[in-house]
Amino acid sequence: MASYLAQQTINALQLGSIYALIALGYSMVYGVLVMINFAHGDLFMLGAFACLLLATLLPVHLPLVVILLVVMIVIGAVGALIERIAYRPLRNAPRVSAIITALGCGLVIENTTLSISPYPHFMPELFHSTTIAWAGLTITTLQILIIGVSLALMIGLDLLVTRTPFGMAMRAISFDSRTVPLMGIPVNTLISRTFFLGAGLGGAAGVLYSLAYPQVSAGMGVLIGWKAFIAAVIGGIGSIRGAVLGGFILGAVEVMAVAFLPSTYRDLISYSLLLVILIFKPYGLLGQPPNQKV
Amino acid sequence: MKEFLHAAARCRWALPALVVLGFAFCLACEFFPIFNDYSKVVLITIGINIILCASLNLVNGYMGEFSVGHAGFMSLGAYASAVMAVNWLPSTPMELPLAVVFGGTVAAVIGLPLALISFNTRGDYLAIITLAFLMIVKSAFENIAYVGGPRGMTPPVLTNMPWTFFWVVLTLWVIRNLVYSRFGRAIIAIREDEIAANAMGVRTREAKILAFVVSSFFGGVAGALYAQLNFFIDPRSFDIVKSTEILVMVYLGGIASLFGSVLGAVIFTVLMQVLQPIGTWRMVILPLILVLLMLFRPRGIMGLRELTWFLPRRELKKEPGQ
């Protein structure tokens, strides 16, 4: 039993680190713009598709690191582009307009992909995984890779946000968005970069997810992306460390739910968890209530 | 022509007469072959969509909140009515109206605690909670064997044009009277500035909860009519895509406008039928329309305006600009 639990913990870490990477994108955008970027889950899906295209269409076999970097840059650029075209004109519009636009953008991306490629694709093996048995547990090198890359990206982001001028500007804008432009900080550049970073992390999550569960389909943005959004809300949307915490909590809850209950209960349990947490902690575990100014 | 329409709108008997005529026409359609079955289904779908759109407009348009859970209420209404029609009172004459009222009531009863939870927080959190609600309803029905689980249910085909017309008129009438009452002014005040409304002594919490419950009741009614129309319902019929369709209708027709809701529902339903041949590309074009609307005309076609016919008579007596 104990080793079964430990085994499930490793699976939970794998799923949780992917959720956390996607949740970071939701949280960063919410932090700077106070807006739910509902299109983010579909950027994750595009990341998986970009990885698939790079792995199957090119005549040469690219190393995994190169694929990961290219996908992150491409998806980051797509995220920044969406912000430039669809969200920036609405920055002073009512908040609801921005949410609807995000929802619409997500649907456009999802259904365009669905119309072009209606059937799921299988991801070729990009990383030759071996199994390590240790103390009654089995862990694959792929799991180590996924958890390691995610943790490295998260630590990198945390350093970027806490130690660099860019990170300071990001934190400042989520603290007080009106004063920051008066201090001479180029807000548009800052927001573009935030979208680039968030979407890039989502793209990386797409690559890692398709390595772990080698099936790529247009619906995965909705399936996984919305779950990651829950993770961001559980942790407190707008809080970067909260997003990571929420990702791992959700991963653990889902893996344990499937381990002990029929798998059809997974969604029921994860969304009920969200509802319960919002009843008792309305702004998430690490979130701050917004400042109310009259 | 314009003067004539304005004068007609002000006449005491014009609107009731029009409603009676419309009902008589729908009744006639049941007995005489005026439309074929396909056109009838499209017309009933327009009616159902008007109910959905007008009821969501109460929360999203008049109150300015953002709920994405309307398909969840539809689902509750559909399943509740289907259970009633299949298991409890098969083939009785009052089967349809009772099932529809039951569907609406179940949706409203579930809507109340949801409103209590969601209005503890503000703004975007209603979107999050209604989203969670939508997903919970879907996976709950998938796990309840009594209602068929993922395979769904096959309720009898009962919805007809007269009953749909009746519910459309009732929905529009109730929402119109609510919106132009003291309660309606409260929810509009919430949309404009909730803190100021609170400071003026408006009981914002009660107004929000009432609006949400009324909206969920009619969402359930629409779901019940939908269930008895299509012969088949399953949990996936009421997912986030369905909610998005209703949102497209609301924001296309125009926020805070009942005529806008009617217009949005008609345009959307007809467009969906016309665009049938292009398959999944439909769901590319529709959100694209929504995005373009938000960028260039964020309030929709009729946003914040109303056709004279949809105003109560005492509003007409007021001077313009009052």
Interface residues (C-beta under 8 A of the other chain):
Chain A: V34 I36 A86 P89 L90 A93 P94 R95 V96 S97 A98 I99 I100 T101 L103 G104 C105 G106 L107 V108 N111 T112 L114 S115 P118 V222 W226 I230 V233 P262 T264 Y265 D267 L268 Y271 S272 L274 L275 L278 I279 P282 Y283 P290 Q292 V294
Chain B: N60 G64 F66 V68 I117 N120 T121 R122 G123 D124 Y125 A127 I128 I129 L131 A132 F133 M135 I136 K138 S139 A140 E142 N143 P150 I195 A196 A199 I240 V241 T244 L247 Y251 G279 T280 W281 M283 V284 L286 P287 L288 L290 V291 M294 L295 P298
